[in-house]
């Protein structure tokens, strides 16, 4: 069996930047074991699998996301990559809906300048009083504060230097499973003055080492920083080696995350 595969660099307009995701569209679901094997073979942060909705329209699809390790409940950059592929296949479309078990229906819009806007649930984290020992031992720099939502622990630092230079022990951080770890601070330096906040994301239990750009975690980061900075429109930079830019708008119980994407590869796999 041959399957078309597209690899898209998301949250960037430059190839080799942002976060890569593979997108595979089929008429019906492949087995979970096969999807996991394909994701493992691709060895990207995520491989997204899509099938048409019941109406079989080109505007409605179901979506599932797999890291090389496990199925993921919610992935932002692979959603952006999937929307990019669907809009390219159907140039007259401006709006599509993707449905996922964990988060329901997502409305995605392509703007007149090609930017893709995704409407996600607000997952603002809550402050925790007791910091897990594995979190303290797994990071070389102690947190100022720690928050948590259903996806990750949010480690707050005072300086960009802490975010950029923190060293993690993946084996220790794995003990926090199923939660991952995001480190973040307000942008301060001249080099990063275009952004409101920066972050890095570590997910040894669910995906590997460091995720280059993580759309899903910004549904928690954006409302956190919106409250702290007193503004609902923010620009974020995920400071991985590849880097990525996310535009965020907090609207009540929703977070609109926008970004660019660029095609890296299209081809076929044989399974």
N, C-alpha and C positions, 0 to 999 in steps of 0.2 A: 504494500500500500504506500502510495506517495502522498505527502501532505505539503501544501505550500507553507513556507515559513518566512516571516518578515522579522528582521531585527531592527529595532528603532532606538535611537538615543533620545531619551526623554529629559525634559527640563533643560534644554539647551537648543541652540540653533547652529551648533558646530559639532561635526562628527568627532568621535573619540572623547567627547565631554558628556556631562550629564550621567544618566544611568541607563544602561542597555536593558531592553526587554525583548523577548521573542513573542511573537503573536501568531497563533495557529487557529484558523477558523474551519470548523467541520460541520457537516449536516446534523450530526448527532454526537453525543458524548463518547469519547474514547473511554476505556476503562481507567479507573483511578491509578492502577499500577502502571499502565502504559504512559499516562500523562506524567506521572512522577519520574519514570525512566527517561522520558524525553527531556524533562527539565534538568535531570541530573546530567544527561549527555550534553545539553546546551551549556550548562555551568554558568548561567547568567543569574543575576539577582532574582529574576522572575521570568517564567514563561507563562503567558496568558493563553487560555483556551476559551474560545467562544463558539456558541451554537445559536442559531436563529430562535427567536421567541415563537410562541404558538401560532401567532398570526403570520409568521414567515416573512414579515416585512423587513426591508433593509434598514429600518430605523430602530429595531428592537432585538437585543441579543442578551443571552445569559453569559456570564463570565465566571471563570475560576482561575485562581493564581497558584502556581507552584514554584517554590524555591528549589534549589538542588537537594534540599533536605526534606521538605514537607510541604503540604498544602497550606496556603496562607489565607486567613480570613478576609484580609483587606489589603490591597496594594494600590497605591496612587500612581506611581510612575508607569506601571504596566497597564493601568487604565488609560492613561494619557497615550501610551504607545498604541493601544488597541483602537482608541478613537481616531488617532492619526491614520491608521491603516484603513479604517472604515470610511473616513472622509475622503481619502485618496481614491478608494475604489468607487465611491459614489459622489462625484464632485458637486452634484446639485444639492446634496444634503447640507443642512446647517445645524441640525439638532438630532441627536440619537439618545437612546436610553439603553443602559446596561444594567442588568439585574444580577445581584449576588445574594447568596443565602444569608450572610452575616449582616449585611447593611442595607438590603432592599434595593429599590430602583434608584439609579443615578442618572440625572439629566446632564448631558454634555453638549456644549455649544462650541462651534467654530466661529470665531469673530471674522470680521471683514479683512483683518490683517493676518489671519492664519493662526492666531493664538487659540489654544484650546482651553475652555473653562469647564471645570468639573464641580458639581454641586454635591458636597459630602456632608454627613452628619458632624455636628460639633462634638468633639470628644475631649473637652477641656479637662485637664488632670486636677486631682485634689492633693493638697499637701498631706504628707504622712509624718507622724510624730516619731516613729521608730524606724530608723534606716537599717535595712538588712545588712548583716555582717558581710555577706558575699559581695554586696555593692561597694561597701567601704574597702574591702580587701582587693576587689577587682580593678580599682582605679587608683592611679598613682597620685592623684590630687583629690583631697577631700572635698565633698560638696559643701556649698553654702546652705542650700536647701534642697529637699527632694520632694517631688510630686509623683503621682502615679495615675494612669488611666488603665483601661483594659488591655492596652498594647505594650506599655513600657514604663520604666522609671524615668522621670525627668530630673536630671541632675543640673542644678543651677550653679553657674560660676560667675564670678565678678568680672573676669577679664577674658579678652580674646585669647591671650597667651595660654590660659588654662585649657580652653576648648581646643586650641590647635595643638597643644603639646602633651595633653594627657595620654598616659600609656595605660592600656588595659590588659588584664590577664583573662584571656578568653575562657580558659578552663574554669576559672573561678566564677566568671559572669554567667557561664552555662547553668550554674546552680540556681539562678534566678528564673529559669524556665517555668512557665511559658512566656514570661515577660522579657523584653529586650531593654536596652539602655540608650537614652539620648542625652547628650550633654549640650548645653546651650548658654548663651549670654547675649546681652545687648551689644550691637555693633558700636565700636568706639573709634577705631583708627581711621586714618586718612584713606588707606587702601580699601576699606570696607564701608566707607561713609554712605554709599548708595543704598545700603541695606539697613533694616531696622534691627534684625537679630541674625545670629549665625547658629549653626548646630552641627553636630556629627552624630551618627547613629551606629551603634554596635549591636549585632544580633547573632552571636555565636550559637545560640540554642536553636534558631529557626532558619538561618540562611547562610551563615558562614562567619566572616570577619567583620568588616565595616561596609555598610551599604552606601554606595556613592551618593544617591539622592533618594529621599524617602517621602513620597507624597503623603502617605497615610499619617505619619507622625505630625505633619503640619496641621492636621485637623485638631490636634491638641496644643501644639506650639503656638499657632496663630491666636486662638482665644486667650491663652495664657499671657502672651506678650501684648495683645490688644488691651487687656485690662491693666497691665502694668504700665504701658506707655500712653494709655489714654487715647488710642486711635484704633479704628476698625479696618483700615486699609494698610497693609504692611507688605514689605518686600523682604524676602528671606533668602539667605545664601547658605547652602549646605556645603561645609568646608572640607570635603573629602579631596583626595588627590585629583579626581575628575571635576568636581565642583558642579553645582547646579543652582538655578535661580527659580524661585517660586513666588508668584504674586498671590496674596491672600486677602480675602475680604470676609470679615466675620459678620454674619447676619442672623442674630438670634441663635436658634438651634442648628443653624447650617453654617458651613464654611466653604466659600468659593475659592478654589485653588486653580490658578491658571499657569500655563507654561507653553513653551515651544517644543518642537520635536523635529528630528531629522532622520531620514532613511539611511541606514547603513548597509543592509543586505536584504535581498529577496531571492528565494530559491526554493528547493524541494528537499525534503528528507524522506528516506525510505525506511519504513518500519514493518 
